[in-house]
């Protein structure tokens, strides 16, 4: 797919698609609840459809309508043994969270995913689930999918997670629903807390204290209504675009601004971004706002430490912004990006350098000396949706043509991304 420099301001407003993390969880927790769960503004991306497919194979009736998804839950113990392997597609969230649920069932399940998922580290969930008494095996013996999970009686534990990962935390807490005592997870820094907020919304007893979350076992979960906010990770691309292209003014409607996910906003505000928060509200424990974003000359910043888990998915597009900003941006403590859908640290470094950016890779991040003109280049997405979207934004400021190969991978999280971007260029 070919992209060209944006020669005129970006103008308009967008309603950002539903948050991917929250869409996944709404289907899962609705399936484990009694009665009907109605999900509005659900994200119909490939990842979330993988979650729906898995729960349908375990006997849950899920209806997809134009503006909502209806999940007919069967309660905490209502899942039935699937008659085929569960295919999680490209979704790490599906793979890791569903593993916690499956560990406490009374049946055996096999699950797999695409080539990318079969390379992503699952030892980080195998270890705590095994500590709880779970039986989970990597069928190739490499701590990756495909996995076989034999449902077992589980014990409550206090798990000290070596990584700040919402997927690891959520996996353990979901297994804790089936345990014989409370289950706690302590992280080195607080990761996104959608699981804790939504489990409370459905009726579970979840206590959060600092970087520790604790769930009580065997709750009675009741079907509910979930309005999914716009995904801040998807909004980040349009925030970056409006900040980069002179004269731009873009309004992004109903964006989730959960404080465990708003690191990108904090980073760009620190860089000098002009962003106005309008119509702030809270729904189901999740904070939302409309964001009015205007073009702003930006300067470098440092992103590190506890801030990293709050913007981990936005670091690729933040690197693009840093390339266009004046001064130096330093990103540290982001080694988690090496085990996402691709090695995002290496790919961003190599690809931005190809566009003429003065960028240096470090062991856990990158150093970007911004301000040099970007040049069009051929960029391989590596079938990573966030790489493809980030370089579609970079192309707006690049001289000449930018070609992104395998660009269709954006369907994983944002099927309408290219048409939405084009609508702002009119």
C-alpha positions, 0 to 999 in steps of 0.5 A, a space after each residue: 500500500 502506497 502513502 504520500 506526504 500530507 500537504 494540507 491540514 487534517 480536519 474533522 472528527 472521528 469516533 474511535 473503534 471500541 477498546 480491544 482490551 475491554 472488548 475481549 474481557 466483556 465477551 469472556 466475563 459475560 460468558 462466565 456470568 449468569 444471564 445476558 450481557 449486552 456489549 455496545 461499541 464492541 471492536 469487531 477486529 480479528 483479535 476480538 473475533 477470535 475470543 468470540 469463536 473460542 467461547 462459542 466452541 465452549 457452548 456459549 451463545 453469542 450474537 453479533 448484531 450491527 451495533 451490539 454483541 449479546 453474550 448469553 452467559 452460563 455462569 462460572 461453571 457453565 462452559 463445556 468441553 470444546 470438540 476441536 482445538 481453540 484457535 486464538 489467531 493473532 491474539 495474545 490477550 485471548 491466549 493468555 486470559 483464556 488459559 487462566 479460565 481453562 485451568 479451572 475447568 473440568 475438561 481438557 482443552 488444546 489451544 493454538 494461534 497463528 505463527 506469531 502467537 506460536 513464538 510469543 512467551 507463554 512460560 510467564 503464565 505457565 509458571 503461576 498457573 502451575 503454582 496454583 495446581 494447574 496442568 498446562 503444557 507447551 506441546 512443543 516444549 518451548 514455553 509457547 503455544 500450542 498449549 494443552 490445559 487439563 482442568 484441575 482443582 486450583 489453589 489460591 496463591 500470592 504471585 509476584 509477577 516479574 513483569 508488569 503485564 495485564 495479560 499475566 495479571 489477568 490470567 492469574 486473577 481469572 484462574 483465581 475465580 476457581 481457586 480454593 482461597 483468595 488469589 493475589 498478583 503483585 507487579 513491579 509496576 501497575 499494568 492496565 486494570 481493565 480486568 479488575 474494574 470489569 470483574 467488579 462490575 460483574 459482581 466479583 470481589 476484587 481489591 486493588 492496593 497499589 501494585 497488588 490485586 486480589 480476587 476472592 474465589 467462586 463469585 456469582 457473576 451476573 450479566 450486565 451492560 458494557 459500553 466499550 470506550 474508544 481505544 486509546 491505542 487506536 486514538 494515538 495514531 490520529 493524535 500523532 497525525 494531528 500533532 505532526 501535520 501543520 494546521 491540523 485540528 481533529 476531534 476524537 470522540 469517546 476515548 478511554 482515558 483510564 489512568 493505567 492506559 493514558 501514558 501516551 497522552 502524558 508523554 505527548 503533553 510533556 512534549 508540548 502537545 495541544 490537547 483539550 479534554 472535553 466531556 469527561 465521564 465514567 462508565 463501568 469504572 472506565 474514564 472517557 473523554 473527547 480529545 481535541 487535538 491541534 498541531 503543535 511543535 514538539 520537543 524531545 522527552 524521556 519515557 521510562 520506568 512505571 510509565 512504560 506499562 501505561 503506553 506499551 502499545 503506543 511506543 511505536 507511534 510515539 517513536 514516530 512523533 519523536 522523529 518529527 520533534 526537536 531534540 532528543 527522546 529517550 525510551 527506556 525499560 521497554 524490553 517487553 516490546 521485543 515479545 509483542 506481535 513482532 520485535 517492535 524495538 528492532 523493527 522501529 529502529 531499522 525502519 525509522 533509520 530507513 526513513 532518514 531518522 537519527 535513531 540508536 537501538 539500546 538494550 531496552 529501548 531507543 534514542 531518537 534525535 529528532 528534527 531531520 526530514 523524513 524520507 519515504 521508504 519501503 517498510 515491511 509491517 512484519 504482519 504487526 498491526 501497530 507497525 503498519 499504522 505507525 508508518 502510515 502516520 510517519 508517511 504524512 511527514 515524509 518526502 516522496 512515497 512510503 510503501 507499507 507491505 502486508 499493510 492489511 494486518 491492521 484488520 487485527 485491531 482497526 479494520 477501518 483505519 486507512 479509510 478513517 485516516 483518509 477521511 481526515 485528509 479530505 
